[in-house]
Each structure stands twice: as C-alpha cells, then as structure tokens.
C-alpha cells in the first residue's frame, strides 16, 4: 500500500510540474540543449551500468541546469530518469528518480542564475590583454571601454577569482546534489519496501546506500571538473550563435 | 499455424497489438495499480505469474530470463533487508546470541511479499515497454503535452544517433593518432614508433601517458557540439515548416507567413485561428473501432471491480505481530483480477480459437 501511496504522492507534483512547463510553450530551439544533453546523459548512464552508481548523468543534468536555466534542468532531470529507465528497466523508483533529478537540475539552474558565467569566463580569457573587450557584444558591457589601468587591473583580478569560485561552487554543488539524490533514493527504498522496520531500518538503508552515494558523488565531481570549463565555453558560444534563451 | 515472433508489438499476428492505445494504456494502468493495492499472497502470485507468462509470450523467453537475472539480486536484497532489520513479529525463526539478533517468520514473509510485488510490477512494466512504442506514446500524449511528448521522442531518436556519432568520432580519432605522431591525442604511439624513438622523446612520456584520457575528453566535447548543432538545425527546420503554428507560438506563425507556398494557409491562420483547420496530426493514426470500445469497457469494469473487491476484502491482512487475514479474499476479487491480468492472453486465445474453428468448417 505504501508503494502505491508514495507513487501517488510523488507522481502528482511531477504531473503538475510537467503541465506547468507545457503551458510556458518553450520554442523547439530552446528545448534542443535539453534534448541533446539528456540523450548524452542517458547513453552515459546505460554505458556505465556495469559500475554501480558511477555515471555521468547527474553531472550532465547539473550542466544543463547551470547553463540553460532552471526549467531546462528540471526537464532534463525528468527526461533522463524516464527514458533511461525505459532502457534499463522501469519500476516504482522511476517517479522518485524523476523528482530527485529534477530537483538537482532546478538547483543547478538556480545556481547558474546567481553566478554569472559570461562575465567570469570571458573576462578571464582577456585577463592578459590590456583592454577588456566585450565578446559577442553584450556580455561584459559594464566593463568594456574602461581605460583606467587601476580599475582594469581590479576587474582582471576579480574575474580570475570569479572563475575559481564558479568552478569550485559548481563542482561542490554537483557532489552534494548527488549525495542528496542518493539519500532520496534510499528513502524511496525504505518507504516502498521496508517501512515496517521503523527508524532503524531507515538508518540502515541510508548506511547501506552510503558507499554507492559516495561513488555517485565522486563520478559527478570528476565529470564536472573535466567538462565544466571547456563545455561551458562551448555552451556559451552556442547560446550567442543560435540565440538560445535560458528556460 | 506458425506464430511469428513479435517485434516491439508490431506483429500482426498478435491481437493485443491491434488494440487502440487508449484501451492498452488503461489495461496497463489498471493492472499495475491492482498489483500495488494488496499484499495478499493469491493476488501477488497471480500478478507475478501472469506477468511472467505474458512477457515470455510476447517478448520471448530470453527477455523474461534477462529481466529476472537483474531482478534476482534486488529481490534478495529486499528480502534480506526486511528479515535482518525488522524485529517485529511473534514467531521466532532463529536467534544469533552473539549480536542479540532475532529473526522472525513474519518479517521474512513480509520481505517475500514485498519482493514478489516488486517483481510483478517490473515485469508488467517490461510488457508495457513491449507495446507502448513511441508512436503510440505520441498519439496518446501529444494532444495533452505536445512539447514534452516531442522532446521524449526526440531524445529516443538521439540515443542511437549519439552512439553512432561517438563511434564515428572515436574511429576518426584512432585513425589520426595511428597515422600522425604529431596528433595531440596520439594514444597508440608506442605501437607505431619503436622503442628508440620513444626513448629520444623521453620528455614527452608524461604527455603520451595521459594522451588517451585527453583524447577521450576531446572526443566527448566533439560529440556534444556535433549533436547540439544538428539538433538546433532540426529545430529550425521544424519551425520553418510550421511546427506549433496553431499553438500560438508567434515565431512559427511568422515563419509560415514568410513562406511563399504557405501564404494562403498562413493568412487563414492569422484571421481565424480555428483549431479544426490546423489540428496537429499524429505520425500514426489509430482508429477507434467497436472492438476497442468493447475491450475498453471490459477492462474498465474488470479493473474497477477487482480494485474495489481486493481493497475491501483484504483489509484484514496484517503481518505483525502475527501473519493473519490471508484466508478472507473474496472470490470476486480473485476472479476479476485474474481475468483482467490475463486479458491480452485471453484475447490471443480467442483469436486462435476462431482461426481453428474457421479452418475446420471449410
């Protein structure tokens, strides 16, 4: 009975979220990053299946949310869980995974809105040149045209610190989000199959899941550390080249 | 009569594959929900057995074995977890004195019930996967959530495409590293150059050691850009052909307006956005015929009946402290549930019978 009830409790917010996203009527073009990165995440998850919980899916969801907005992260999380389970085996865990990964993507989108990628990386790229120029016209309009050297040096200093902070915060967020995802899935195990064991059962479920969650967090950390900066530059260029809006 | 293997629910010999998607969806929803309602051993056994038989019949014995092979360890974990961590229950199985752990019969029974339910659900989902192909999925959900349904179908298309592109990129990468020593990702350099050249380039040893990983990230990056640019072109192409033209997306209407062929049509869209004239069509069209209506009514009645009967007759079932209430299951519940769960198989049986009879009379 708890399996049914918990599925309903988790399923209703998912349906509401999906229909709300539907009503915003995103352009097909803005959806494409979500489609491509979700497909990559699904392939990565299926390929890495033999190694338990070591998979790049969470990192890719974080990247989607971080660069293409909260709704993109949300959608990506839902799609990755739903479609990768079509290949790996659908089950009562699917709605929980959908919700957990959506939250991870949404959080990453929230983070992406707080930390401005454009300013940090492009200013970082120009830190060795004398004049900081706005690339692609728009991104660093506030710093372009400044000829005061002292001011300029300050900008450069701030920029290179900015990218370090951005990198650290995002990678740490990815690891923590993976852990939270794991905790949600362990709770699902407890609620669905072993709720009669009481609190000791929940603690045991979390303890048993810990090594797997650590592996998950490590994989996310490694994948994000490898891809965040180079892919971020590509995403940024793609956004300006094709006029993709954050969702 | 030779019965061919069904491929993803497309086999014409399977009557269930010809059912309208709405009836099919209702069957799966009803079956899965009914399997989730109760831990009654009869219902669980019925559900598991019929799911296994259906999967074996429609998807092949191999598919069933494959599903069970990854299911097995999970079921064992669920059973063990419940037995070890659940101390409730009155009947003692055995006790480990050293850790002061008591294992009870009730918790073992509970674990087995939960595991059986889980196995049944997963097998029903396996059957669902066999029949709910993406065209049926789109037919059902595109009117409700067009964007989401489209994204899901596109992702499903992009998965094999991504794999194919990855292979292409890796091949190119391998070829380049084999043929040119100056290629940065020269992973196979030691197979091409002899030991002497390796030694003379000792300074670069560190570079070559990390080269395979570097080339891997390089390839991944290429894969991402390639897929992304292609997807965006696909989106543009869709918009240029009037995708979402009737859903109030301004860009699409503009794209239609600028299209010289579609001038006439676009004009009418602007003036009177009548939904009938420009309704989204589905890739595959499913006709709802009288057979589907009968099937739909049958499935709905059986599901409702089984659901209510199971819910009300197995309320007395309890595991702790003593397993009890397993005997009062109403016959209606068992009958309705077994009829509902064997619906596809009964449908096939009916068709076979009809075929045999018609062959006899001739």
Interface residues (C-beta under 8 A of the other chain):
Chain A: X1 X3 X4 X7 X18 X19 X21 X22 X25 X26 X27 X28 X29 X31 X32 X33 X34 X35 X36 X37 X38 X39 X40 X42 X43 X75 X79 X82 X83 X86 X87 X89 X90 X91 X92 X192 X193 X194 X196 X197 X198 X200 X201 X204 X205 X208 X226 X227 X230 X231 X234 X238 X242 X244
Chain B: X33 X36 X37 X38 X39 X67 X70 X71 X78 X81 X82 X84 X85 X86 X87 X88 X107 X110 X114 X115 X117 X118 X121 X122 X125 X126 X128 X129 X144 X145 X146 X147 X148 X150 X151 X152 X154 X155 X156 X158 X159 X161 X162 X163 X166 X217 X220 X221 X223 X224 X225 X227 X228 X229 X231 X232 X234 X235 X236 X238 X239 X243 X244 X247 X248 X249 X251 X319 X320
